[in-house]
Structures are given as C-alpha cells and as structure tokens.
Amino acid sequence: MKFAHVTIMVRNLEESIGFYKDIVGLPIVKRFPAGPGMEIAFLGEGETLVELIQNDNLENIELGKDISIGFEVESLDKTMEFVRDKGIQIHSGPFQPNPSTRYLYVQDPNGLKIQFIEH
C-alpha cells in the first residue's frame, strides 16, 4: 500500500490552487469538473498529491484544527521571507525541537495549517 493523496475540501478552488501552486510550489497535475457544482484539482510531484475539491453544494467546510500538512523546504529563513512578502502571516513558530530541525506554520485559504520544515 502507498499513500496516494490528501483531500482538502475548499471554499474557492482558484484561491486554493493559487496558494498551493504559488506559495507551496506544487504544479497542477490535472483539473476537471466532477458533477454539478463540483470541480477537482490535483497538485504535486511524485507519488503523493494534494487533491482540492470545491463542491458548491456544501454549505459548510470544516477542517480539523489539529491537522496539518508538512512540506520540506531548503531554507526556513528564505521561506519565512517569501511568505511574508506574499502577505501570508506566520501562524506559529519558528520552532526548533532539535539542532537539525526547524519549522513553522502558515494557514492555507481555508484555514488548514501548513507546516514548512527544514532539516
């Protein structure tokens, strides 16, 4: 068994694609309508993808407050500068739990915590 993708229900597909493409750096793999009022986009590289689903038939989208998705970066300092330049606030951090690991959190347009981690 292998991990294929993580699904995120989104309020605005264009805004969410912009975040994951322009901020996180994930390319769009495919995008397609999936029924009345529904559209899906897959982004990423390699085997594990991020699936974004906008379903206009849903009234509420609830994301778990204790869930985050982590992305490894080469430089946490450069990433902090980049996200701030893009107008994205640091949610929390940076943290350094050991000498070789540093990370921080931002939030995507739907409030999901995104971790950027440097090893």
KAGI-V69369 format. One record per residue. PHI is phi in whole degrees, -180 to 180 (NA if undefined). NEAR is the number of other C-alpha atoms within 12 Angstrom. Layout:
PHI/NEAR ; PHI/NEAR
This chain:
NA/4 ; -132/8 ; -76/11 ; -96/16 ; -163/19 ; -118/21 ; -102/21 ; -126/35 ; -77/33 ; -124/35 ; -81/30 ; -138/25 ; -63/32 ; -61/22 ; -63/19 ; -69/33 ; -60/37 ; -57/22 ; -64/32 ; -70/35 ; -82/24 ; -86/21 ; -94/30 ; -80/34 ; 93/22 ; -91/25 ; -77/23 ; -77/26 ; -91/22 ; -159/19 ; -149/21 ; -161/19 ; -71/18 ; -131/15 ; 123/13 ; -58/13 ; 70/17 ; -134/22 ; -141/26 ; -128/32 ; -135/36 ; -111/33 ; -130/34 ; 141/26 ; -136/20 ; 83/15 ; -82/15 ; -103/19 ; -118/26 ; -104/37 ; -104/30 ; -108/40 ; -125/34 ; -106/34 ; -124/24 ; -65/21 ; -82/16 ; -90/15 ; -82/11 ; -126/13 ; -120/19 ; -118/16 ; -105/21 ; -64/14 ; -71/13 ; -107/11 ; -111/17 ; -142/23 ; -118/30 ; -107/21 ; -129/31 ; -79/21 ; -125/23 ; -74/16 ; -136/19 ; -68/28 ; -63/20 ; -67/15 ; -66/31 ; -60/32 ; -63/16 ; -62/22 ; -66/27 ; -64/16 ; -62/13 ; -87/17 ; 82/14 ; -99/24 ; -80/23 ; -74/27 ; -71/23 ; -162/18 ; 102/21 ; -77/21 ; -117/21 ; -138/16 ; -73/14 ; -155/10 ; -61/10 ; -110/12 ; -135/19 ; -135/26 ; -155/32 ; -149/33 ; -122/31 ; -124/35 ; -119/30 ; -77/35 ; -61/26 ; -102/29 ; 92/27 ; -74/29 ; -75/27 ; -115/33 ; -98/30 ; -109/37 ; -127/31 ; -116/26 ; -106/17
